[in-house]
Amino acid sequence: MNVAGDHPGDELSALLDGELELDEAIAVRTHVEGCPACTEELHALRATRLAVRTLPGVDPASGVMAAMVERLRAGALHHGGHDVARVIPLAARRRRAGAAASVAATVALVVLGLSVLEPEVYRPGVSDAVDRHAASVEAMAAGGLMRVDGGNEKLRPFEPVTPTTAPSLDLRALPAPFSAPEILAGGYRLVEAFAHPSHPEGLQLVYEWDGYALSVFETPGQLDFDALPAGGKRIEVGGADGWRWESPQVAGRVVVYEQDGLVVTVVGDEPGEAVLDAARSIPPPRSRSLGQRLGDVGAELLEALGP
């Protein structure tokens, strides 16, 4: 791991467990000392581990263990069974022993299956993305944040839009899996980042180049290709399975793809291959930290333990 350029993820947990080689441990500690976000995550991870280890033993509601094992089994089968060999035998041994599983044991079981949790299905509103792109660009141009005119073939919104933007985001605190590259193919330069207008966990990045604007919407989820409008075709986007809208109104200037649980919608004014080239230059999603995945697992666990 190159912690000088990346934030450590699972290495934080490995550091607490003493599983890193000496040079790796030094590199991670050096990074943490100079990174407030990773310092906070390390403290939170240490507190979470302590809390889990000190939980009292209780009997879970009837069927909880079987339900959790079945959910992990289904997820593992979808991913080629990578974790089911570790998860299922543990549950089976506990059932054979006839001992009541504690909450701490249930948490431990779920943690073993972190990688099999499926992202929620996401159906991007691509026409809404075009409208949001136009509204954001008009507002930013009116405020002097960018100089764009879209040329003679400017991408038009599907509905009349009011110039507006969502709340700005601090890129210094951008969590994984999001990424905000400063430059995209074609010379597009990042101008601003906003919260996604229709998804509380997403973001919108706005770029400009030589009078043209381009928006990148990033949203966690699993892309539902069947929900995309007619008039498009499946394509490859940077090694990911994607889709390009070829209808006359947008003329290929909307590209959607999903990679590692992140759905990316790219909308741009520039005609030709510019939008697709920009989409293909977007780096892969950043790996989510152990702390983030523990949060997801906690939500799943609470749902399973509920009435």
N, C-alpha and C positions, 0 to 999 in steps of 0.2 A: 504494500500500500504506500502511495506517495502522499503522506499527510501534509506535505508542504503546500500542495495544490488542492487537496480534497479534505473534507471533514471525515474523521473516522466514524464508522457506523458500528458494526458488530465488534470492532476492535476495542471499543470502550468496555463492553461486557467481558471480552477476553482479557483486558487489562485487569479488571477486578478479580477475575478468576486466576490470574497468574499464568495464563496460557500463552503469552507472547514471548518471543525471543527477546533477548536483552536489547538489541538494537531497535526492534520494533516497539518495545515498551518505552524506550527513551524518546523515540520519534513521536509516539502518541502523547506522552506526557508533555513534551515540548509544545506540541500543537495545542493541547488543552490549556496550558498556561497562558497562551497568547490569544485564546479564542473564548470570549464570554459565553457564546452559545453552547459550545462543547463542554465548558466547565459546568454550566447549568444542567446540561443533559447528563453528565457524569454523576452529579450530585443527586439528580432525580432517579437515575438508574440504581444508585447505591441505596437510596431510601426505599425504592420499590422492592428491591431484593430483600432488604431487612424486613419490610412489612409482610411480604409473602412468607418469609421463613418463620415469623412469629405469629401467624394466624392460628387461631384455635381450631382444633378439629371439630367439625360438625358433619352431620349427615345431610347430604344434598337431597333435594326433592326427588321423588321417585322417578326413575327413568332418565335423570340428567346425564349420568355417565354414559349410558348407552346412546343417548341422543348426540352427545359431543363426539363420541367415537365414530358414529355413523356420518356425521358432518365432515369429520377429518378424512374418513375413508373415501367419501364422494369426491372431496377436493383432491386427495392424493391420486385417485384414479384418473382424474382430469389432467393431472400433471405427470402422469407416468408412474405413479406410485412411489415417489421419491421418499416420502416420510412415513408412509403407512407401516413399513416394516418396524419402525421404532415406536410408533404410537400404539398400534393395536396390541402387540404383545404385552405392553405395560398395563393396559386396561384389562386384558384377559387375566394376567397374573393376579391383579387386585380382585377381580370377580371370583377366581378360583379360591383365593384365600378367604373369601367370605367376609372381608373386613370392610367397614364403612369407609368410603373415601372422604377425605377432608377437603375443604375448599382449597387449601394449599396444594394438595395432590392434584386436584382438578386443574388448577392453574398450571402446574408443572406439565400436565398432560397436554394442555392446549399450547403451551410454549413450544413443545416439541413439534407441533404441527403448524408453526407460524407460516411456513412457506406455502401451505396449501390453501390459505384463505383466498377466496375469489373476490376480485373487485366487483362492485355493483355495475350492472348494465347501464350504459349511458347512451342516450339518444340525442345527439347534438342537433339543435335547431339551426341549420346552416343558413336559412334565409334570415333568421334573427341575427346571426353572426354578421351577415352582410350589412344589415341595418345598424347594428351596434358599431361596426367598423366606420361606417359613414358618419354616424352621430359623434363618435369620439374624435375623428379626424377634423370635422367641422369645428367642434368646440376647441380643440387644441390649436387649430389654425387661427381662429378668432382671438385666442388668448396669446398669440405670438409664440407658442411653443414649437411650431413647425411651419415650414413654408411648402405647401403642396397645392397643386391644382389638378392633378390627375390626368393632365393632357387632354387630347380630343376624345379619348376613349375611356373616360373616367367610369369606374364601376358605380352604377346607380343603385340606391337602396330599393328594396321591394316596396316599402311604404315610406311616405314622407316622414322624416325624422327631425326631432328637435336636437340641436347641438348640445351634447351632454357627455359627461364621463362619469364613471364609477369612482369610488374612493381610491386614491393613490396607494400603492404598496411600497414598503421599504425593501428594496432589493437586497440589502445587507442581511436581512433576516428571513430571506426566502427559504422555506423548508423544502426538503426532498418530498416528492420526486421532481418538483419544478426546476426548470433551468431558465435563465434569461441571458442568452449570449449577446454580447455587445454588438457583434457584426454578423450578418447573414450573407449568403451568396448574393452576388449582384451589387454589393456595396451598401446594403441596407443597414442603417445605424439605429440602435435602440434609443428611443426618446423618452418613453414613460411606461410605467406598469400600473395596472389598475386591477381591482377586484373584479372577478367575472360577474357580469350583470345579472345572470340568471342561475348561477351555481355558487353556493357559499364557500365551496372548497376550491374554486378555480381562480384563474387569473387571465388577464388580457395584456399582452405586450404590444406596443405600437412602435413601428419602425418607419423611417423615411429614407428616400434616396432620390435626388434630382427631380423633385416635384411629385414623386409618387409616394404613396403611403401603403403600409402593410400591417395587418394585425395578426397576432398569433394568440389563440385561445388554448389554454392548457387546463384540462379537467381530469381528475382521477376517475377511472372507470374502465369498463370493457365495452368497446364500440359495438353497437348493434347496427350492422351494415344494412339489415332489412328495413331499418327506419329512415334511411337516407332517401332523398327525393329521387324521382325519375330523372333521366337525362344525364346520368353519370356513368363512370366505368371504374372498375377495380384496377389499381395500379400498385407498383412497388414504390415505397417512399423510404429511402435510406435503410433498406433491409426490412422494413415493416410493411404489413399489409395495409393498403390505403385505398383511397377513392378520390376521384377528381370529377367535379361537376362541369359537364360539357354543354349545358343548355345555352341557348343563344344569349340569354340575359346576363350570364356570368362568364361565358366563353372560357372556361377552364381556370378562372381566377379564384376558385375555392377548392382547397385540398384538405382532406380529412384522413387521419391515420391513427392507429393505436399501437403503442409499443410499451410493453412491460407495465400494463395497467394505467397508462396515461393516454388520454384521447387528446389529440392536437388538431385544431382547426385553423387553417391558414387562409386569410382573405387579403387580396391585394388589388390595387388599381392598375398596375402595369400589365399590359396584355402579353400574349405569347407564353413562353415557358418560364417567365420570371418567378411566378408564385411557386411553381413546382420545384424550381431550382432552390429557392429559399427554404422551402419545406425540407428538402433533402439535406440541407446544411445544418439543420437544427440538431444539436447533440442528443444522444439518448437520455432518458430520464435518469436523474440521480438516484442512487440506491437509498431506500428509506432506512432510517436508523432502527436499532433494536427497540429503543424507547417508543418510536412511532408505531412500530408493529405491535408492541405490547399494549398500546392504547387501543388498537383495533381489536386485539384478542380480548381485552377487558370488556369492551362493548359486547362482543359476541357471547362472552361468558355470562355477563349480567342478563342478557336476553334469555339465555338458556336456563338460568337459575330462577328467572321470574315465574310468576304464577301462570 
